[in-house]
Structure formats: structure tokens, C-alpha cells
Amino acid sequence: MRVSRTLLSAILVTVALMLQVTVLARLHLPGATPDLLLLTVLGLALVYGHVGGCLVGFFAGLLADLAPPADHAVGRYALVLCVIGYAAGLTRPETGQHRSATVPMLVVAAGAASSTLLYAGVGALVGDSAARDVGLGSLLLTATIYDLLLAPFTVPLVMAMARRLESDPLAGDGTSGGGGGGDTAVSWLGGAGPRRRGPRRIRYGKAARLGGTRSTLLSRSARNRAGRIKGVKRL
């Protein structure tokens, strides 16, 4: 990913994790806890695509695994968010922007349910039966409801920030090629000028050639006229 994407993702993931640990985890809501970190990963994956979503999800999950309140194996949530970010990035359209909020909300609902199932499945593989003791059905229901209620306030904001940084011509770092960056900068400053100056140079060159031809004809006619005058005087 580009430097601008990395910095924005790091800031958003850090803020989301801090709010997750200090605020949402202390609400003691029935069932699951609203997953602000998951919503942040989903919002970035919907803009950056499957590769960016996979990378952001992995590092966000790894950061959550290393956070002090975590009591599970390191890499467990990193694997979950990596898969969720990759799958969410596959729904990104070719135009880069969804036409309605239906697809993002469906992605949020599927991501909340899938993350809960994957987290419980990976925990069962390593011998963690906490999800089974609490009740997997209630966790699925409450996690989906909480994330859907929190999504309209977080996912559009994350996507807007990512899109604004993507469309900012001053945010490029030169890694995307010199031609593309130059075209973007020229179009941002007022349009591609070299294509319009070409015909002017052609016109100027043509006018210069016409002027040179005309001056040559005039000089020849002047010399011929001078010759005729001299001949008359000689007679």
C-alpha cells in the first residue's frame, strides 16, 4: 500500500482500538460487544479492495491480539480480520464506489456474523470453549445487531476519509508511476495543456512557412520587375 494509505489506516485502527477497549468494552451490554475495530476494517476494505482489506485486517487483528485486555492466543483475531477484510474487499465495484448503502450494510451484517463464527471456530481448534459456554446463537444475534446499529455512524465516515485521501492529488507519493501522477497534477491545475498547444505550434509553423514562401515570391517579383525596368532604361 501507499504511504498515505498506511498512515490513514494506522491512525484509524489505533483510534478504533482505543475506543473499543476504553469505552465499548466497559458498557457491559448483554451478549457480544460492539466491534468498532471490525467496522473500521470493513470501511477501509470497501475502498481499498481485497488486498488492502486483507493487509489492514491482519495488522488490526494483530494489534488487538497484543492489546493488554486480550486473553486469547496471539494471531487468532488477526486471522479472523484478515479473512474478513479480504472478503469485504471483493465487493468493491470497478468504479470504486457503491451506488447505495445496501451493499455496505449487507457486508457489515455478514462480517459481524462471520467474524463471530470464525473467532469461535479458531478458538475451538486451540481449546477455547468460551463461546460455546456463553451461547453461540446469542453472540451471533447480538453482535450483528450492535454492529448494524453502530455501522451508520462509523463506516461512512471511514469510507469518506479513505476516498478523500485517494482523490487528493497532493497525497500521492510517487510510487504509482510518473505518467499517472503528472496527468493527475495537470488535470488538477487546470486541464491537459500540451494537447492544445500542439495545433498552435502547427498553425504557427504553417504560418511561418506561408510567410517565408510569400516573401520569397515577393522578392522574386521585385527582382523581375527591377530587371524589366533596367532593360527599358537600356533601350
Summary of the structure (lengths in Angstrom):
residues: 235
radius of gyration: 33.1
end to end distance: 91.7
largest distance: 130.3
contacts: 709
relative contact order: 0.11
helix: 79%
strand: 0%
